């Protein structure tokens, strides 16, 4: 059984764009992140990223996770495991 899913981008049929309203911004970010993390794209792109770009992506994700998730949420939602 798969731990992770990208169902939103597969089923979303609304408009994508940024700056119109909060709901469209949120939906667009979800779509972009799910498209960006696609295995085929990542395999093609990750080797082309500089060390600085890799660190920037990693740092942004970690900063957001630490800021908005409690420890138990981090384990349950991000790591997909029970909190120790």
MDTraj code that builds the backbone (N, CA, C; nanometers):
import mdtraj as md
import numpy as np

residues = "UNK UNK UNK UNK UNK UNK UNK UNK UNK UNK UNK UNK UNK UNK UNK UNK UNK UNK UNK UNK UNK UNK UNK UNK UNK UNK UNK UNK UNK UNK UNK UNK UNK UNK UNK UNK UNK UNK UNK UNK UNK UNK UNK UNK UNK UNK UNK UNK UNK UNK UNK UNK UNK UNK UNK UNK UNK UNK UNK UNK UNK UNK UNK UNK UNK UNK UNK UNK UNK UNK UNK UNK UNK UNK UNK UNK UNK UNK UNK UNK UNK UNK UNK UNK".split()
xyz = np.array([
    [0.0827, -0.1174, 0.0000],
    [0.0000, 0.0000, 0.0000],
    [0.0882, 0.1253, 0.0000],
    [0.0544, 0.2207, -0.0824],
    [0.1304, 0.3447, -0.0906],
    [0.1043, 0.4318, 0.0312],
    [0.2088, 0.4989, 0.0780],
    [0.1950, 0.5920, 0.1894],
    [0.1507, 0.7297, 0.1413],
    [0.2005, 0.7719, 0.0267],
    [0.1809, 0.9079, -0.0199],
    [0.0860, 0.9122, -0.1393],
    [0.0172, 1.0231, -0.1537],
    [-0.0768, 1.0379, -0.2649],
    [-0.0625, 1.1765, -0.3271],
    [-0.1045, 1.1853, -0.4493],
    [-0.1097, 1.3124, -0.5210],
    [-0.2443, 1.3197, -0.5938],
    [-0.3504, 1.2950, -0.5213],
    [-0.4831, 1.2880, -0.5817],
    [-0.5381, 1.4244, -0.6227],
    [-0.5039, 1.5286, -0.5491],
    [-0.5624, 1.6600, -0.5767],
    [-0.5364, 1.7035, -0.7209],
    [-0.4122, 1.6970, -0.7632],
    [-0.3766, 1.7419, -0.8975],
    [-0.4440, 1.6558, -1.0046],
    [-0.4723, 1.5314, -0.9721],
    [-0.5363, 1.4408, -1.0684],
    [-0.6857, 1.4671, -1.0827],
    [-0.7468, 1.5245, -0.9820],
    [-0.8922, 1.5431, -0.9849],
    [-0.9362, 1.6890, -0.9911],
    [-0.8477, 1.7831, -0.9637],
    [-0.8836, 1.9246, -0.9617],
    [-0.9188, 1.9716, -1.1022],
    [-1.0343, 2.0362, -1.1143],
    [-1.0751, 2.0855, -1.2458],
    [-1.1061, 2.2356, -1.2446],
    [-1.0583, 2.3028, -1.1419],
    [-1.0779, 2.4474, -1.1327],
    [-0.9676, 2.5224, -1.2045],
    [-0.9687, 2.6528, -1.1864],
    [-0.8685, 2.7380, -1.2483],
    [-0.7412, 2.7409, -1.1649],
    [-0.6293, 2.7465, -1.2331],
    [-0.5008, 2.7645, -1.1664],
    [-0.4491, 2.9023, -1.2008],
    [-0.3964, 2.9671, -1.1032],
    [-0.3384, 3.0993, -1.1212],
    [-0.3069, 3.1539, -0.9846],
    [-0.2319, 3.2610, -0.9815],
    [-0.1917, 3.3138, -0.8523],
    [-0.2238, 3.4616, -0.8449],
    [-0.2763, 3.5029, -0.7294],
    [-0.3025, 3.6432, -0.7062],
    [-0.4477, 3.6851, -0.7222],
    [-0.5344, 3.5926, -0.7605],
    [-0.6749, 3.6276, -0.7783],
    [-0.7491, 3.6291, -0.6449],
    [-0.7423, 3.5158, -0.5732],
    [-0.8000, 3.5076, -0.4389],
    [-0.7310, 3.3951, -0.3622],
    [-0.7548, 3.3890, -0.2337],
    [-0.6858, 3.2932, -0.1472],
    [-0.7120, 3.1486, -0.1904],
    [-0.8364, 3.1148, -0.2203],
    [-0.8694, 2.9775, -0.2583],
    [-0.7950, 2.9352, -0.3848],
    [-0.7922, 3.0222, -0.4854],
    [-0.7208, 2.9888, -0.6087],
    [-0.5707, 2.9779, -0.5816],
    [-0.5170, 3.0665, -0.4980],
    [-0.3748, 3.0587, -0.4629],
    [-0.3428, 2.9252, -0.3960],
    [-0.4257, 2.8848, -0.2994],
    [-0.4027, 2.7578, -0.2298],
    [-0.4098, 2.6397, -0.3266],
    [-0.5118, 2.6369, -0.4109],
    [-0.5271, 2.5277, -0.5076],
    [-0.4106, 2.5235, -0.6053],
    [-0.3649, 2.6392, -0.6477],
    [-0.2526, 2.6463, -0.7407],
    [-0.1251, 2.5946, -0.6756],
    [-0.0998, 2.6317, -0.5501],
    [0.0198, 2.5842, -0.4805],
    [0.0145, 2.4322, -0.4638],
    [-0.1016, 2.3787, -0.4285],
    [-0.1149, 2.2330, -0.4160],
    [-0.0832, 2.1660, -0.5498],
    [-0.1423, 2.2157, -0.6574],
    [-0.1170, 2.1576, -0.7902],
    [0.0305, 2.1668, -0.8278],
    [0.0898, 2.2838, -0.8099],
    [0.2305, 2.3021, -0.8453],
    [0.3213, 2.2083, -0.7660],
    [0.2976, 2.1971, -0.6357],
    [0.3819, 2.1099, -0.5540],
    [0.3655, 1.9641, -0.5938],
    [0.2425, 1.9222, -0.6219],
    [0.2212, 1.7833, -0.6616],
    [0.2796, 1.7558, -0.7999],
    [0.2682, 1.8500, -0.8914],
    [0.3292, 1.8319, -1.0241],
    [0.4814, 1.8342, -1.0124],
    [0.5340, 1.9247, -0.9297],
    [0.6782, 1.9385, -0.9123],
    [0.7406, 1.8123, -0.8538],
    [0.6696, 1.7465, -0.7635],
    [0.7257, 1.6283, -0.6973],
    [0.7041, 1.4987, -0.7761],
    [0.6527, 1.5090, -0.8952],
    [0.6341, 1.3919, -0.9807],
    [0.7674, 1.3180, -0.9996],
    [0.7655, 1.1876, -0.9858],
    [0.8886, 1.1079, -0.9943],
    [0.9651, 1.1311, -1.1246],
    [0.8957, 1.1332, -1.2364],
    [0.9622, 1.1500, -1.3657],
    [1.0274, 1.2881, -1.3762],
    [0.9579, 1.3918, -1.3337],
    [1.0148, 1.5259, -1.3374],
    [1.1343, 1.5363, -1.2440],
    [1.1212, 1.4852, -1.1217],
    [1.2309, 1.4934, -1.0258],
    [1.3551, 1.4200, -1.0762],
    [1.3352, 1.3042, -1.1358],
    [1.4486, 1.2279, -1.1897],
    [1.5220, 1.3102, -1.2955],
    [1.4472, 1.3844, -1.3737],
    [1.5028, 1.4660, -1.4811],
    [1.5678, 1.5943, -1.4275],
    [1.5086, 1.6546, -1.3255],
    [1.5475, 1.7871, -1.2801],
    [1.6505, 1.7901, -1.1685],
    [1.6415, 1.6982, -1.0734],
    [1.7212, 1.7091, -0.9503],
    [1.8717, 1.7129, -0.9763],
    [1.9196, 1.6416, -1.0738],
    [2.0621, 1.6428, -1.1053],
    [2.1100, 1.7741, -1.1629],
    [2.0190, 1.8550, -1.2118],
    [2.0542, 1.9841, -1.2697],
    [2.0542, 2.0972, -1.1671],
    [1.9972, 2.0721, -1.0508],
    [1.9906, 2.1755, -0.9480],
    [2.1268, 2.1937, -0.8838],
    [2.1592, 2.3171, -0.8533],
    [2.2851, 2.3453, -0.7839],
    [2.2723, 2.3033, -0.6377],
    [2.3863, 2.2951, -0.5693],
    [2.3835, 2.2653, -0.4265],
    [2.3009, 2.3698, -0.3520],
    [2.3132, 2.4952, -0.3924],
    [2.2382, 2.6041, -0.3291],
    [2.0877, 2.5873, -0.3512],
    [2.0490, 2.5480, -0.4700],
    [1.9071, 2.5274, -0.4991],
    [1.8507, 2.4095, -0.4210],
    [1.9284, 2.3015, -0.4127],
    [1.8860, 2.1872, -0.3324],
    [1.8672, 2.2277, -0.1868],
    [1.9634, 2.3022, -0.1331],
    [1.9556, 2.3473, 0.0053],
    [1.8371, 2.4423, 0.0261],
    [1.8122, 2.5287, -0.0716],
    [1.7006, 2.6235, -0.0620],
    [1.5664, 2.5505, -0.0550],
    [1.5466, 2.4509, -0.1389],
    [1.4224, 2.3734, -0.1387],
    [1.4078, 2.2980, -0.0069],
    [1.5141, 2.2303, 0.0343],
    [1.5131, 2.1540, 0.1582],
    [1.4847, 2.2443, 0.2782],
    [1.5502, 2.3589, 0.2836],
    [1.5329, 2.4517, 0.3953],
    [1.3920, 2.5093, 0.4009],
    [1.3369, 2.5453, 0.2858],
    [1.2005, 2.5988, 0.2817],
    [1.1011, 2.4964, 0.3352],
    [1.1113, 2.3746, 0.2874],
    [1.0187, 2.2702, 0.3316],
    [1.0331, 2.2461, 0.4812],
    [1.1560, 2.2333, 0.5292],
    [1.1773, 2.2105, 0.6724],
    [1.1265, 2.3266, 0.7566],
    [1.1508, 2.4487, 0.7121],
    [1.1041, 2.5657, 0.7871],
    [0.9516, 2.5665, 0.7984],
    [0.8822, 2.5366, 0.6896],
    [0.7363, 2.5345, 0.6920],
    [0.6823, 2.4215, 0.7786],
    [0.7435, 2.3051, 0.7694],
    [0.6997, 2.1925, 0.8522],
    [0.7165, 2.2241, 0.9999],
    [0.8312, 2.2811, 1.0370],
    [0.8572, 2.3143, 1.1776],
    [0.7639, 2.4242, 1.2278],
    [0.7314, 2.5178, 1.1410],
    [0.6479, 2.6312, 1.1810],
    [0.5011, 2.5924, 1.1985],
    [0.4499, 2.5054, 1.1135],
    [0.3059, 2.4819, 1.1104],
    [0.2596, 2.3451, 1.1593],
    [0.3527, 2.2534, 1.1842],
    [0.3125, 2.1210, 1.2332],
    [0.3693, 2.0950, 1.3714],
    [0.2866, 2.0396, 1.4567],
    [0.3348, 1.9898, 1.5855],
    [0.4108, 1.8610, 1.5579],
    [0.4891, 1.8179, 1.6550],
    [0.5718, 1.6989, 1.6371],
    [0.4893, 1.5772, 1.5945],
    [0.3772, 1.5544, 1.6607],
    [0.2930, 1.4394, 1.6274],
    [0.2360, 1.4519, 1.4856],
    [0.1989, 1.5736, 1.4459],
    [0.1472, 1.5959, 1.3097],
    [0.2560, 1.5711, 1.2061],
    [0.3777, 1.6139, 1.2363],
    [0.4918, 1.5912, 1.1466],
    [0.5099, 1.4415, 1.1208],
    [0.5077, 1.3632, 1.2274],
    [0.5249, 1.2188, 1.2119],
    [0.4071, 1.1556, 1.1372],
    [0.2858, 1.1950, 1.1745],
    [0.1664, 1.1347, 1.1143],
    [0.1454, 1.1795, 0.9700],
    [0.1579, 1.3090, 0.9428],
    [0.1227, 1.3628, 0.8108],
    [0.2386, 1.3647, 0.7113],
    [0.3580, 1.3930, 0.7575],
    [0.4730, 1.4019, 0.6667],
    [0.5472, 1.2693, 0.6558],
    [0.5838, 1.2127, 0.7688],
    [0.6571, 1.0869, 0.7675],
    [0.5683, 0.9651, 0.7493],
    [0.4380, 0.9840, 0.7735],
    [0.3404, 0.8741, 0.7622],
    [0.3750, 0.7593, 0.8559],
    [0.4038, 0.7970, 0.9802],
    [0.4358, 0.6974, 1.0810],
    [0.3756, 0.7408, 1.2131],
    [0.3671, 0.6471, 1.3025],
    [0.3173, 0.6774, 1.4370],
    [0.4236, 0.7573, 1.5106],
    [0.3800, 0.8493, 1.5915],
    [0.4716, 0.9290, 1.6731],
    [0.5352, 0.8384, 1.7776],
    [0.6676, 0.8468, 1.7893],
    [0.7346, 0.7578, 1.8861],
    [0.6969, 0.7873, 2.0301],
])
top = md.Topology()
chain = top.add_chain()
for i, resn in enumerate(residues, 1):
    res = top.add_residue(resn, chain, resSeq=i)
    for name in ("N", "CA", "C"):
        top.add_atom(name, md.element.get_by_symbol(name[0]), res)
traj = md.Trajectory(xyz[None], top)
